[in-house]
Amino acid sequence: MVDSYEEFCKSAESATKNGTSFTFFKYSKNLRYDAVGVYSYGSKIAHIDLKQKTIQKIGPLAPLHNHHYIYAKHMFQICYDFSEEKDKNDFIFIQELSYDDHT
């Protein structure tokens, strides 16, 4: 598995330098990367900023697109120590529980 991480890092760096795109190893038919973003089934699902080392999800995603986003984010976090940039429109819902709900 370590070899695939190293190969991914080399492929990402060369794609960024050359302005080309490459496909991820695990989802090679449907998931690709170029210097600007991550694409799932041809739709852009995330912005990439290599200088700031951030990845940002584009809006709410379908379950399969979200699965691809999580995988891509994981790979970039390993290679580049990326952090996820939260969208201003991401809401956190907190359910209020009463004492009666716990008994």
N, C-alpha and C positions, 0 to 999 in steps of 0.2 A: 504493500500500500504506500509506503514511503516513496518508492520510485514513481508512482503515478502523481504524487504531490509535486515532486521535483520536475517531472515532465510538464505538468500543468503550469508551473511557475515559468519555466522556460518558454513554453508556447504562448503564454499571456504576454510576457515581455517582448518576444519577437513580433507578435501581432500588434502590439502597441507601437513599437518602433517603426514597423513597415506600413502601418495603417491598414492592415488586413484583418480578417476575422478568422476565428477557429472554433471548432465544436468541442464541447466538453466530452470527457471520456465516457462518463456513465450514460449520458443521454445524447449520444452523438447525432442522432437523426433530428432531434427537436430543439436542442439548446445550443446557442452559440453566443460568442462574445466578440465585440470589437472594442476599439479604444474609447468609445462613448457609452456603451451600454451592454446589457444582457438581453437576449431575445429568446422567447419561447414560442415555438410554432410561428415564427415570423413577427410576432408582436413584441414591442419593446416593453420589458417588465421592470427594468431597473436602470438608473443612471449610475455611471461609474466615474469617480473623480480620483485618478491615481495620485495627483499631487497632494490632495487633502487626505487620501486614503479612506474614502467614504463610499458607501453604496447606499442608494436610496430607492426604495420600492416606489413604483409609479401607480398610485391609486389602489383601490381595492382589486384584488386579483381573484380569478377563478381558482378553484382548489388545485388543479394541475399546474397552473402558472405559479401559484404560491409554493408548491412543492419544488418546482424548478428554481424559484428564487431562493428558497432556503438552502438548497444544494449549492448554488452559485455563491451565495454569501459565505457559506462554510468554507468553500475552496479559497476564496479571496482572503478570508480571515486567517487561514493557515499560512498562505504564501506572503501576504503583504501586511498582516496585522491590521486589517480593515476594521472600521467601526461602522455600525449602522446609523444612518442619519434618519431620525424620525420625521415623518411628515406632520405638518401642523394640523392636518385634518384627521389624524389618527385619534380616535376616541377610546377611552378606557371606561368600561362599564363596570360599576361596582354594585353588587346586589346587597341590599341591606337586609340583614337577618335579625329577627327578633329572638328573644329567649325561647319562645315556644317552638321555633323552627329547629332548635337543637335537641329537644327532648322527644 
